[in-house]
Amino acid sequence: MNPSLSQRLTEVATLFLKMGITAFGGPAAHIAMMHNETVKRRKWLSDQEFLDLVGATNLIPGPNSTEMAIHIGFLRAGWRGLIIGGTCFIVPAMLIVLLVAWVYVRFGATPEAEWLLYGIKPVVISIIVQALWSLGQKAVKGRLTAAVAIIVIVLYFVGINEIALLFAGGLIVMFGMNYRRLRRHGLGIFIIPISGLGVLSQVAMSFSFSSLFLIFLKIGAVLYGSGYVLLAFLRADFVVRLGWLTDQQLLDAVAIGQVTPGPVFTTATFIGYVLGGLPGSLLATLGIFLPSFIFVAISNPLIPRIRNLAWVSGLLDGVNVASLGLMAAVTWQLGRASLTDPLTILVALGSFVLLIWLKVNSTWLVIGGGVIGVLSTLLR
């Protein structure tokens, strides 16, 4: 006998509330946990249906694991399940980050907090490098994608807008991979003008809640790739263009995002609280996650049609490799700020080895980095 709608809604809420509290390790770990819970244990989906959802989340902007929760909620319990699934996955992580942000604002400037973050930041750098290593092996599929990644890195340091780089990278690879098809149909080659690509302004602006919300809404609406790509967008807007955060504060935000469960995008909650208190945290969280609900609602019925489209596949390949280029550029900048002495370099290298070869959960590494930071300071 099939469960009623209310029972299915309760099942969706229970599952994703639990995952919002316990899902450490980043998007890949979250998706693996969802597969175990929804395919293996609960039999809500088949393996093929689950894989189709994973592919669909890669075709739209936003946090992949959060969008998986929204997709699964929709398939299990309709429109109300869509809202409940995503919300229940986000809210526990948001509340945890909100509490940590309150502690950070209240005590973050104290020596004890600095000791803790001293050891955590090198671990964060190694986690991002490990993600680059893993994703790069899949994203760089030939000379064209490799060239796009390198060009994106160079143009980012020149000051070209990161959103323009993402879309330009996607279009270049899409047309490049379909060049023969274009010639066969006599369509020629489209030239992509780069004169309109924006250069980042470096004039600081005064804080406003509307700007905060719109920036996070923009990021949620255009950000492809893993949550780590978020770094490039945050730094471009909040550090370089607006001057609302320092590189140190950005690293602190990323560190908090790593040590807490749930979506990496709850980094927005932390930044919103640091800049604008509770209203800022709520607006930032709403802004960055709202586009995911809209995109999933639109794309879910189209999944069977877009799986094998060559043009969409090429666009996705280009966006993914451009995202990796942005990740690499920002990692270099943040690494220079956090790897400041032999101990931090050793912590970063050790964390990288543990991540790559021993597959240690990143949460334990972040905790270990914090312990090392405190002990090293106390022993001086």
Sequence and secondary structure as in RCSB ss.txt:
>XXXX:A:sequence
MNPSLSQRLTEVATLFLKMGITAFGGPAAHIAMMHNETVKRRKWLSDQEFLDLVGATNLIPGPNSTEMAIHIGFL
RAGWRGLIIGGTCFIVPAMLIVLLVAWVYVRFGATPEAEWLLYGIKPVVISIIVQALWSLGQKAVKGRLTAAVAI
IVIVLYFVGINEIALLFAGGLIVMFGMNYRRLRRHGLGIFIIPISGLGVLSQVAMSFSFSSLFLIFLKIGAVLYG
SGYVLLAFLRADFVVRLGWLTDQQLLDAVAIGQVTPGPVFTTATFIGYVLGGLPGSLLATLGIFLPSFIFVAISN
PLIPRIRNLAWVSGLLDGVNVASLGLMAAVTWQLGRASLTDPLTILVALGSFVLLIWLKVNSTWLVIGGGVIGVL
STLLR
>XXXX:A:secstr
    HHHHHHHHHHHHHHHHHH  S HHHHHHHHHIIIIIIS SS HHHHHHHHHHHHHSSS HHHHHHHHHHHH
HHHHHHHHHHHHHHHHHHHHHHHHHHHHHHHHTTSHHHHHHHHHHHHHHHHHHHHHHHHHHHHH  SHHHHHHHH
HHHHHHHHTB HHHHHHHHHHHHHHHHTHHHHHHTT        TT  B         HHHHHHHHHHHHHH  S
 GGGHHHHHIIIIIIIS  S HHHHHHHHHHHHHSSS GGGHHHHHHHHHHHHHHHHHHHHHHHHHHHHHHHHHG
GGHHHHTT HHHHHHHHHHHHHHHHHHHHHHHHHHHHH  SHHHHHHHHHHHHHHHHS   HHHHHHHHHHHHHH
HHHT 
